[in-house]
Amino acid sequence: MDPMTTRMQITIDCSAPTELAAFWATALHYDLAPPPPGFASWHGWYRSVGVPEEELAGQPDAPDRLVDPAGVGPRFWFQRVPEPKTVKNRLHIDLDVSGGRAEPLPQRRATVEAEVARLCAAGAEVVRSVDDAVSHFVVMHDPEGNEFCVS
């Protein structure tokens, strides 16, 4: 790794990490991350790094992390927190699916709408659509109400 490169992971606070990880794996075409080498389960790994049993109680022993199958994109971790989401995100994810302005607007619109339908079937909901002479994008909520855009 280049000494000037900083590794990163995107962490999303949530109440149901397993379910949200499954949604975002679908949305991003990512894989659910297997437990680290030497561990049969995520709970086993969490215990090894000192996570208290009461934090694991009632949570499925299932992946709460995502990896890009191509190894290019960032990792994601869905961290369980006790408090619910209460305000608009200050950071959100944009899913660029349409090919951008190099593609004709009607084609971009159709591509975006097909992706929106796929994500709604996976548990997202449409907040609003923006459609004008040069662009088309849709603002959505994931299953826990986090905002993201599809363009």
C-alpha positions in Angstrom: 0.0 0.0 0.0 1.2 3.5 -0.9 2.4 5.2 2.3 0.2 8.2 1.4 -2.9 6.1 1.0 -5.2 6.0 4.0 -7.5 2.9 4.2 -11.1 3.8 5.0 -14.4 2.2 5.8 -17.8 3.8 5.8 -19.6 3.2 9.0 -23.4 3.6 9.2 -25.1 3.7 12.6 -28.3 1.7 12.7 -30.7 -0.4 14.8 -30.7 -3.5 12.7 -27.2 -4.1 11.2 -27.8 -7.5 9.6 -30.9 -6.3 7.7 -29.3 -3.0 6.7 -26.1 -4.8 5.5 -28.3 -7.1 3.4 -30.1 -4.1 1.8 -26.9 -2.3 1.0 -25.2 -5.4 -0.4 -28.1 -5.6 -2.8 -28.0 -1.8 -3.6 -24.2 -1.7 -4.1 -23.8 -5.2 -5.7 -21.4 -5.9 -2.8 -20.8 -9.1 -0.8 -21.5 -9.7 2.8 -18.1 -9.9 4.5 -17.2 -13.2 6.0 -15.7 -13.3 9.5 -12.0 -12.5 9.7 -9.6 -15.4 9.2 -9.4 -17.7 12.2 -13.0 -17.0 13.3 -16.0 -19.1 12.6 -18.4 -16.2 13.2 -18.6 -12.5 13.6 -19.7 -12.9 17.3 -16.5 -14.9 17.9 -14.4 -12.1 16.4 -16.3 -9.4 18.3 -15.8 -11.3 21.6 -12.0 -11.5 20.8 -11.7 -7.8 20.5 -13.6 -7.2 23.8 -17.2 -6.5 22.7 -19.3 -7.2 25.8 -21.9 -10.0 25.7 -24.7 -7.5 26.4 -24.0 -5.7 23.2 -24.2 -9.0 21.2 -27.3 -10.3 23.0 -30.4 -10.4 20.8 -28.3 -9.7 17.6 -28.0 -12.3 14.9 -24.5 -13.7 14.5 -24.5 -12.7 10.8 -22.5 -10.3 8.7 -22.8 -6.6 9.4 -20.1 -5.6 7.0 -19.8 -5.4 3.2 -16.9 -5.7 0.8 -16.6 -4.8 -2.8 -16.2 -8.2 -4.7 -13.8 -6.4 -7.1 -11.7 -5.2 -4.1 -11.9 -1.6 -5.3 -14.6 0.2 -3.4 -14.7 1.0 0.3 -15.7 -1.4 3.0 -18.9 -0.7 4.9 -19.8 -1.5 8.5 -23.3 -1.3 9.9 -22.9 -0.4 13.6 -25.7 -1.0 16.0 -26.5 2.0 18.1 -29.3 2.4 20.7 -30.7 5.7 19.5 -33.0 6.0 16.4 -32.2 8.2 13.5 -33.7 11.7 14.1 -32.5 14.1 11.5 -31.5 14.3 7.8 -28.1 12.8 6.9 -25.3 15.3 6.5 -23.5 12.7 4.3 -25.3 10.5 1.8 -24.5 7.9 -0.9 -25.1 8.6 -4.5 -25.6 5.6 -6.7 -24.6 6.6 -10.3 -26.3 4.0 -12.5 -27.2 5.8 -15.6 -23.9 6.5 -17.3 -24.1 10.3 -16.8 -24.7 13.0 -19.3 -22.9 11.1 -22.1 -26.1 9.0 -22.4 -29.4 10.4 -23.8 -31.7 11.7 -21.0 -34.6 9.2 -21.9 -32.2 6.3 -21.6 -30.8 7.7 -18.3 -34.3 8.2 -17.0 -35.3 4.6 -17.8 -32.1 3.2 -16.2 -32.7 5.2 -13.1 -36.3 4.1 -12.8 -35.4 0.4 -13.3 -32.9 0.7 -10.4 -35.4 2.6 -8.2 -37.9 -0.3 -8.7 -35.2 -2.8 -7.8 -34.3 -1.0 -4.7 -37.9 -0.5 -3.7 -38.4 -4.2 -4.0 -35.4 -4.6 -1.6 -36.9 -2.3 1.0 -36.1 1.3 0.0 -38.7 4.0 -0.5 -38.9 7.0 -2.9 -38.8 10.4 -1.3 -38.9 12.5 -4.4 -37.9 12.6 -8.1 -36.1 15.4 -9.8 -36.6 15.6 -13.5 -35.7 18.5 -15.7 -34.3 19.2 -19.2 -30.8 17.9 -18.3 -31.0 15.5 -15.4 -33.1 12.9 -13.7 -32.4 11.5 -10.2 -34.4 10.1 -7.3 -33.9 10.7 -3.6 -34.7 7.6 -1.6 -34.6 6.2 2.0 -33.1 2.9 2.9 -35.0 0.7 5.3 -33.9 2.7 8.3 -34.6 6.1 6.7 -31.1 7.0 5.6 -31.2 9.3 2.5 -29.4 8.3 -0.7 -29.8 9.3 -4.4 -30.0 7.3 -7.6 -28.9 9.0 -10.8 
